[in-house]
Amino acid sequence: MKALKTILFVFLLFNGYLAYAQKANASRTETESWLLQKLNTNINSYTLNCINPVNIPELSVCFTHTNIIFSISGDNLIINANTKRHEKGKDENYKTKWTIPLYAISNKNICLTDITFSCGYRAISEKLTTGMEYKISSVKFQFNPSNEENLWERINKAFKHLLTFIKKPKSVEPF
């Protein structure tokens, strides 16, 4: 009888530990869902980026991104947006899709009202419905951190946890 009580006690203790461990360590699906909910809720639906290298208004190119949606596909963070390019008084509308390998994100930064994802050299794929495709190193959007306490720290923690589920591809470069 004493052996049965000991076995029952160990079994209950082990089940309690498993329940605690599962609650403490979110699954990949739970982590992705939480991250996407926070990113999609706090991203501004309007972002304006102007490029004007010589500070002459006639030479500036402005990009307006609306309907910005974050998703995760496989081991990539996907960002889709409607884009309007304004240059020399003319507008061009198209859709833009950024594909960011999660393993390659070297820096995630929220600075006041911007969120920037930076990767190694040209690791981000930027595809336009116009047929153009670019390789870039960073992408920035306006981010409106809600009144949630420590949101940025929690987003960073969730990204770090998500990376535990992702294997970085091995380089074929011998040097």
C-alpha positions as CSV (number, residue, x, y, z in Angstrom):
1,M,0.0,0.0,0.0
2,K,2.8,2.4,0.9
3,A,4.5,1.6,-2.5
4,L,1.2,2.5,-4.3
5,K,1.0,5.8,-2.4
6,T,4.6,6.6,-3.3
7,I,3.9,5.8,-7.0
8,L,0.7,7.8,-7.0
9,F,2.5,10.8,-5.3
10,V,5.4,10.7,-7.9
11,F,2.9,10.4,-10.7
12,L,0.9,13.4,-9.5
13,L,4.1,15.4,-8.8
14,F,5.3,14.6,-12.4
15,N,2.0,15.6,-13.9
16,G,2.0,18.9,-12.0
17,Y,5.5,19.6,-13.2
18,L,4.5,18.9,-16.8
19,A,1.5,21.2,-16.6
20,Y,3.7,23.9,-15.2
21,A,6.4,23.4,-17.8
22,Q,3.9,23.5,-20.7
23,K,2.4,26.7,-19.3
24,A,5.8,28.3,-18.8
25,N,7.0,27.3,-22.3
26,A,4.6,28.3,-25.0
27,S,4.4,26.2,-28.2
28,R,5.6,27.6,-31.5
29,T,1.9,28.1,-32.6
30,E,1.1,29.9,-29.4
31,T,4.2,32.1,-29.7
32,E,3.5,32.9,-33.4
33,S,-0.2,33.8,-32.6
34,W,0.8,36.1,-29.7
35,L,3.5,37.8,-31.8
36,L,1.3,38.3,-34.8
37,Q,-1.6,39.6,-32.6
38,K,0.7,42.2,-31.0
39,L,2.4,43.3,-34.3
40,N,-0.9,43.6,-36.2
41,T,-2.6,45.4,-33.4
42,N,0.1,48.0,-32.9
43,I,1.3,48.6,-36.4
44,N,0.1,51.9,-37.9
45,S,-1.9,51.3,-41.0
46,Y,-0.2,54.3,-42.6
47,T,3.6,54.7,-43.0
48,L,5.3,57.4,-45.0
49,N,8.9,57.0,-46.0
50,C,10.5,59.7,-48.1
51,I,13.8,59.5,-49.8
52,N,15.5,62.8,-50.7
53,P,19.2,62.4,-50.8
54,V,19.9,66.0,-51.9
55,N,17.1,67.7,-50.1
56,I,15.4,69.0,-53.2
57,P,11.6,68.4,-53.0
58,E,11.3,67.7,-56.8
59,L,13.7,64.8,-56.4
60,S,12.0,63.2,-53.4
61,V,10.3,59.8,-53.7
62,C,7.7,59.0,-51.0
63,F,6.2,55.6,-50.2
64,T,2.9,55.3,-48.4
65,H,2.1,51.8,-47.0
66,T,-1.4,51.0,-45.9
67,N,-3.2,47.8,-44.8
68,I,0.0,46.4,-43.3
69,I,-0.4,42.7,-42.3
70,F,2.1,40.5,-40.5
71,S,2.1,36.8,-40.9
72,I,4.5,33.8,-40.5
73,S,5.0,31.2,-43.2
74,G,7.4,28.5,-42.3
75,D,10.5,30.1,-40.9
76,N,9.8,33.5,-42.4
77,L,8.1,36.7,-41.2
78,I,5.9,38.0,-44.0
79,I,4.7,41.6,-44.2
80,N,2.2,42.6,-46.9
81,A,1.1,46.1,-47.6
82,N,-0.6,48.3,-50.2
83,T,1.9,50.8,-51.4
84,K,1.6,54.1,-53.1
85,R,4.8,55.6,-54.6
86,H,4.7,59.3,-55.2
87,E,7.5,60.7,-57.4
88,K,7.5,63.9,-59.5
89,G,3.8,64.5,-59.0
90,K,2.8,61.0,-60.2
91,D,1.4,58.2,-58.1
92,E,1.8,54.5,-58.7
93,N,-0.2,51.9,-56.6
94,Y,0.9,48.3,-56.1
95,K,1.2,45.7,-53.4
96,T,4.5,45.0,-51.6
97,K,5.5,41.8,-49.8
98,W,8.6,41.6,-47.6
99,T,9.9,38.1,-46.6
100,I,12.2,38.1,-43.7
101,P,14.0,34.9,-42.6
102,L,13.4,34.7,-38.9
103,Y,16.9,33.3,-38.2
104,A,18.4,36.2,-40.1
105,I,16.9,39.0,-38.0
106,S,19.8,40.5,-36.2
107,N,18.0,43.5,-34.7
108,K,14.4,44.4,-33.9
109,N,14.1,47.9,-32.7
110,I,11.3,50.1,-31.6
111,C,12.4,53.7,-31.4
112,L,9.6,56.1,-30.3
113,T,7.1,55.3,-33.1
114,D,9.1,53.1,-35.5
115,I,9.7,49.4,-35.6
116,T,12.7,48.3,-37.7
117,F,13.7,44.7,-38.6
118,S,17.4,44.5,-39.6
119,C,19.1,41.5,-41.1
120,G,22.4,40.6,-42.5
121,Y,23.4,41.9,-45.9
122,R,20.4,41.9,-48.2
123,A,18.6,39.0,-46.5
124,I,15.1,40.6,-46.9
125,S,13.2,39.9,-50.1
126,E,11.0,42.8,-51.2
127,K,8.6,41.9,-54.0
128,L,6.3,44.3,-55.8
129,T,3.2,43.4,-57.8
130,T,4.8,45.5,-60.6
131,G,7.2,42.6,-61.1
132,M,10.2,44.3,-59.4
133,E,12.1,42.4,-56.7
134,Y,14.8,43.7,-54.4
135,K,17.1,42.4,-51.7
136,I,17.4,44.8,-48.8
137,S,18.9,44.7,-45.3
138,S,16.2,46.4,-43.2
139,V,12.6,47.5,-43.3
140,K,10.9,50.1,-41.1
141,F,7.3,50.8,-40.2
142,Q,5.4,53.1,-37.9
143,F,4.6,51.3,-34.7
144,N,2.2,52.5,-32.0
145,P,3.1,50.6,-28.8
146,S,-0.1,50.3,-26.9
147,N,-0.4,51.1,-23.2
148,E,0.6,47.5,-22.4
149,E,3.3,47.4,-19.9
150,N,6.7,46.2,-21.2
151,L,5.3,45.4,-24.6
152,W,8.6,45.8,-26.4
153,E,10.5,43.6,-23.9
154,R,7.8,40.9,-24.2
155,I,7.9,41.1,-28.1
156,N,11.7,40.6,-27.9
157,K,11.3,37.7,-25.5
158,A,8.7,36.1,-27.8
159,F,11.0,36.5,-30.9
160,K,13.8,34.8,-28.9
161,H,11.5,32.0,-27.9
162,L,10.3,31.6,-31.5
163,L,13.9,31.2,-32.7
164,T,14.3,28.1,-30.5
165,F,12.0,26.3,-32.9
166,I,13.9,27.4,-36.0
167,K,17.1,25.9,-37.4
168,K,19.5,28.2,-39.2
169,P,20.4,26.7,-42.6
170,K,24.0,25.6,-42.9
171,S,26.2,27.7,-45.2
172,V,27.8,26.0,-48.2
173,E,30.5,28.7,-48.1
174,P,33.7,26.9,-47.1
175,F,35.4,30.1,-45.7
